[in-house]
Structure formats: structure tokens, C-alpha cells
């Protein structure tokens, strides 16, 4: 009995040590290193493009959109398994639950000359995510990633910026800096941009950001899910270039499966071969394409005959993209089909040996003997 009790005490002590170490490591990984820090500056005044996605759990349009995504996933799964033995097996399904993600805010900014789909991105881009769920897992995962990356000094470096630990990773063609601040994750193109964002309490004086925010407030749609702006950019093609001083857009995903938008454009003067924004329907579609890169022009429906006069000499227009979930399903289908075409399904067979020169069919050719044969023993 003494031996059994002693073994039980030893096992209990070891279990307590393991649990304590695990809790200590988890607390170190998941704890907030800057609990009282206010929101850092994200826009510093030199950005020419900015996107902000603000998703809320009680938004009726988002709830309907997530429900349609589940229906599309179920339909796709049934079509894939139809006619197979797996069709009758009740596989567990993972649903897209809005209340497990939202509220969440995602922001992305680009400096002059930046692109979204045109790689490589220039120096100066930044992204920030503000989360409300899974904070402990997020912090632990990022710290573990930074620890693993920091073991190789040739691929990463760590810095301290205003009391916040920043890790810059430069591996192969990827280079970025990452930092966690409270419930926020900040990514930048380099440490210099990160230092600017974390050290500047307010945007620089004289910037156009205040004007952009005022325009956004004037055109914001009720129940807005996202908004964006572009500044001092050139639009259109080489045959019909258009110059605008700035444009601000507000987006809302409604319960009718539409992405509604409202845009205000500050017309720029004629510059060299570039004309001013006139507000025609094709020009309005060109402006919206700056906010939604990759969306075809025929998917955009502009209300009325184009833009109408707004405040301060600007032009306003509105429109929508209908059947958003169906368009996304078609886009995902095209991407899946493209991946199937690029994926090697089997190892190719080696090339067949050359056909023998022997005229007799199904008979291997006679090997060629060169040199003097070895004399018999």
C-alpha cells in the first residue's frame, strides 16, 4: 500500500508540474503585453488607397450572405459525392458562423503607385486586423510563429518600437513586419513603416485625411459594411485617361444578395492628356473598379444616367452588384477547375524505348557487336 500510495503521489506531482508549466507557457504566449495602450495611427497621410471592412454580427445582409454560403457549400458537396459510396455517409460539416467571427475590422492601405492584384507591392503598405474572438489563440499562434522564425537570424530580426515587440521576416520573396497590440494585429511592408504607425499618435497636420473622412461621413450607407478611398489617381485606359483628385465609396451587403455602393468623386483638373471626370456611366464603372479590383465591368449596375452634382463641386453616384453569392460560387468554381487542370493526377510514364531496326515485327533488334571478339578458350 505504501508503494502504491507513493507512486500515486509521484504521478500526481508530475501531473501538477506538467499542468503548471503548460499554463505558464500558455499565459506567456496569450497575455496582452500592452493592456492600456490606445489605438495606434493607421493612416499617416501619404496613402493613395485605403479599404476598411467592418463586419457586425447583427447585420441582416451579412447573416443572409453567410446562410447562402452554407447552401452553396452543401450543394457543391452533394454534386461532388453524387453517385459515389460516400454520398450516404453523414460527414460532419463546418458552417460559416458570423457570430464566431464578428465583430471584426480589417484595414488595408497602399501608398502612391501601389496595387492590390499587381505584385509586387511597393514599400509602405500596411494592414491591420481588430479582433474580438479567439484573442488568446491568435496571440499564442503569432508568438509561436515569431519564435520559430527568430531562431534563424538570417530570416528575421526583432525590434522594440515604443514598447512593442516587432518582428521583421524576410524569407525568399516575402518581407514584412508583424506586431500584436492588444486585440489588434498590425502588418507592414517593413520596420520603418511599422515605426511610423506605432510612434505617431495622430495624422500629420495638413494631410487630406480629414477631408476624406468628412466625405465618407456624408455618403455612408445605413448599415455600412465597408468603405474605401482613392486619392490623386489616374483612371481609364490610354485612349481615355481620367484624372480625379479623390473618391470615397461606401459599401453595404444587403439581404437581397446585393452589394450596394455609393461613391463621391472630387473632379480633378485636366492634366496633360488626362481629362476631368464627367460622370458618365462608363466613367462611374471605372471609378468603382478602383475599389473592387478584379470585378468585371458588366457586373456593375450604375443607377440612372451616371453621377449627379453633390456638395463642394463633387459628383455622386450609386449602384450595386446583384447576385453576389452566385457570382462568388461561379468564381470559386472557376478557381477549382483551374487548380484541377494544374494539379498532376499521376506520375507520367517514362518514354517508350526507340523502335528496333529489325524488320521482323515483335522481335527485338540484334545487338550490335563492335571490336574484335574474344577468342575461345
Secondary structure, 3 states (H helix, E strand, C coil): CHHHHHHHHHHHHHHHHHHHHHHHHHHHHHCCCCCCCCCCCCCCCCEEEEEEEEECCCCHHHHHHHHHHHHHHHHHHHHHHCCCHHHHCCCCCCCCCHHHCCCEEEEEEEECCCCCCCCCCCCCCEEEEECCCCHHHHHHHHHHHHHHHHCCCCCEEEEEECCEEEEEEEECCEEEEEEEECCEEEEECCHHHHHHHHHCCCCCCCCCHHHHHHHHHHHCCCCCCEEEEEEEEEECCCCCCEEEEEEEEEEEECCCCCEEEEEEEEECCCECCEEECCCCHHHHHHHHHHHCCCCCHHHCEECCCCCEECHHHCEEEEEEECCHHHHHHHHHHHHHHHHHHHCCCCCCCCCCCCCCCCCCCCCCCCCCCCCCCCCCC
